[in-house]
Amino acid sequence: MRDKLRADGLRVELAYLEIMKPDLGEAAKAITANGAKAVTIVPLFLAQGKHLKRELPEMVTTLSRAYPGVKFRVTPALGDDPEMLAAIAAWVKRVVR
């Protein structure tokens, strides 16, 4: 997916919230190293759990303090999008038949 987004001219860095690397701080460092002044975080989560309700906002606050000249924005979670929910439902119906 990263290659498809980059093909459209977007600067994309992958980040994980726990266990795996790179973490969000490392991704922010990489993307701001080239002078980015705005960073959009797109959480690829299907539900609003602890990660999105508590941990991610705390991480974004920390990043905003570490990079005061950068505007961090978080989009709604992937699973909150009606089109994505419809696509998931269609996929489930297809694979269980």
C-alpha positions in Angstrom: 0.0 0.0 0.0 2.8 2.4 0.8 4.1 2.1 -2.8 0.6 2.9 -4.2 0.4 6.0 -2.0 3.9 7.1 -2.9 3.1 6.7 -6.6 0.5 9.4 -6.1 3.2 11.7 -4.7 2.4 11.3 -1.0 5.2 11.1 1.5 4.4 8.0 3.5 6.0 6.5 6.6 4.7 3.3 8.2 4.5 3.2 12.0 3.2 0.9 14.7 1.8 1.8 18.1 3.4 -1.1 20.0 5.8 -4.0 19.7 6.9 -3.6 16.1 9.2 -1.0 14.6 9.2 1.7 13.5 7.1 3.3 16.2 5.3 6.6 15.7 8.1 8.7 17.0 10.6 7.2 14.6 8.2 7.7 11.7 7.7 11.3 12.8 11.4 11.9 12.9 11.8 10.5 9.4 9.0 12.5 7.8 9.9 15.8 9.5 13.6 15.4 8.7 12.8 16.7 5.2 11.0 19.7 6.5 7.4 18.6 6.6 5.3 21.1 8.4 2.1 19.0 8.5 1.7 15.3 9.2 -1.5 13.4 8.8 -1.7 10.2 10.9 -4.1 7.6 9.4 -4.9 4.9 11.9 -5.5 1.6 10.2 -7.7 0.2 12.9 -11.1 -1.4 12.6 -12.5 -0.2 15.9 -12.1 2.6 18.5 -10.3 0.7 21.2 -7.7 1.7 23.8 -5.1 2.5 21.2 -7.1 5.1 19.5 -9.0 6.5 22.5 -6.1 6.9 24.9 -2.7 6.0 23.6 -2.7 7.7 20.2 -3.8 11.1 21.5 -1.1 10.9 24.2 1.5 10.1 21.5 0.3 12.9 19.3 0.6 15.4 22.2 4.2 14.2 22.8 5.0 14.6 19.1 3.5 18.1 19.0 5.8 19.0 21.9 8.8 17.4 20.3 8.1 19.1 16.9 6.5 22.5 17.7 6.6 23.7 14.2 4.7 20.7 12.8 0.9 20.3 12.7 -0.1 16.7 13.5 -3.6 15.7 12.5 -5.3 12.3 13.1 -7.9 11.0 10.7 -10.8 8.8 11.8 -10.0 5.1 12.0 -10.2 3.0 8.9 -13.1 1.0 10.4 -15.2 4.2 10.9 -15.5 4.8 7.2 -18.9 3.5 5.8 -17.3 2.6 2.5 -14.7 0.5 4.3 -17.4 -1.2 6.4 -19.3 -2.1 3.2 -16.2 -3.5 1.6 -15.4 -5.6 4.7 -19.0 -6.9 4.8 -18.8 -7.8 1.1 -15.5 -9.5 1.6 -16.8 -11.6 4.6 -19.9 -12.6 2.6 -17.6 -13.7 -0.3 -15.2 -15.8 1.8 -17.7 -17.6 3.9 -19.7 -18.8 0.9 
